[in-house]
Amino acid sequence: MPNSPNRLSLFWQELKRRKVIKVIATYAATAFIVIEASDIIFPRLGLPDWTVTLMIILLIVGFPLAFFLSWVFDITPQGV
């Protein structure tokens, strides 16, 4: 049965339908901007070096949370 979709294909289609890919791409782009900005701004504010590392860790921890929430809640123009 070469025409039947496999599980990975069905999972990918479900990710696209729930707009998880869009949310994750937006999260990744925003996280990159936040990391770059914190790398520039935090030392100028006199904050210790570990604050940039903390920001990176928080953004990494937030990634699965963003994935989970985008999977569970279907966000549309009409609302959640």
C-alpha positions as CSV (number, residue, x, y, z in Angstrom):
1,M,0.0,0.0,0.0
2,P,2.3,2.8,-1.2
3,N,-0.5,5.4,-1.2
4,S,-1.4,5.1,2.5
5,P,0.3,7.8,4.6
6,N,2.6,6.6,7.4
7,R,2.4,7.8,11.0
8,L,5.1,10.4,10.6
9,S,3.3,12.0,7.7
10,L,0.0,12.0,9.6
11,F,1.7,13.6,12.6
12,W,3.3,16.3,10.4
13,Q,-0.1,17.0,8.8
14,E,-1.6,17.3,12.3
15,L,1.2,19.7,13.4
16,K,0.4,21.9,10.4
17,R,-3.3,21.8,11.0
18,R,-2.9,22.9,14.6
19,K,-0.4,25.6,13.5
20,V,2.2,24.2,15.8
21,I,4.9,24.7,13.2
22,K,4.1,28.4,12.9
23,V,4.1,28.9,16.7
24,I,7.4,27.1,17.1
25,A,9.0,29.1,14.2
26,T,7.8,32.3,15.8
27,Y,9.1,31.2,19.2
28,A,12.5,30.3,17.8
29,A,12.8,33.7,15.9
30,T,11.7,35.6,19.0
31,A,14.0,33.6,21.3
32,F,17.0,34.3,19.0
33,I,16.2,38.1,19.1
34,V,15.9,38.0,22.9
35,I,19.2,36.1,23.3
36,E,21.0,38.6,21.0
37,A,19.5,41.6,22.7
38,S,20.3,40.3,26.2
39,D,23.9,39.5,25.2
40,I,24.3,43.1,24.2
41,I,22.2,44.9,26.8
42,F,22.8,42.9,30.0
43,P,26.6,43.6,30.3
44,R,25.9,47.3,29.6
45,L,23.5,47.4,32.5
46,G,26.2,45.9,34.8
47,L,24.4,42.6,35.3
48,P,26.6,39.5,35.9
49,D,27.5,37.2,33.1
50,W,25.3,34.4,34.4
51,T,22.2,36.4,33.6
52,V,22.6,35.8,29.9
53,T,23.0,32.1,30.6
54,L,19.9,32.2,32.7
55,M,18.0,33.9,29.8
56,I,19.1,31.1,27.4
57,I,18.1,28.4,29.9
58,L,14.7,30.0,30.4
59,L,14.1,30.2,26.7
60,I,15.1,26.6,26.3
61,V,12.8,25.5,29.1
62,G,10.0,27.6,27.5
63,F,10.3,25.8,24.2
64,P,8.5,22.6,25.2
65,L,5.9,24.7,27.0
66,A,5.2,26.7,23.8
67,F,5.0,23.4,21.9
68,F,2.6,21.9,24.3
69,L,0.3,24.9,24.5
70,S,0.2,25.3,20.8
71,W,-0.7,21.7,20.4
72,V,-3.5,21.8,23.1
73,F,-5.0,25.2,22.2
74,D,-6.2,25.9,18.7
75,I,-5.8,29.6,18.2
76,T,-7.9,31.1,15.5
77,P,-8.9,34.7,14.6
78,Q,-12.2,34.0,16.4
79,G,-10.3,33.2,19.6
80,V,-9.0,30.1,21.4
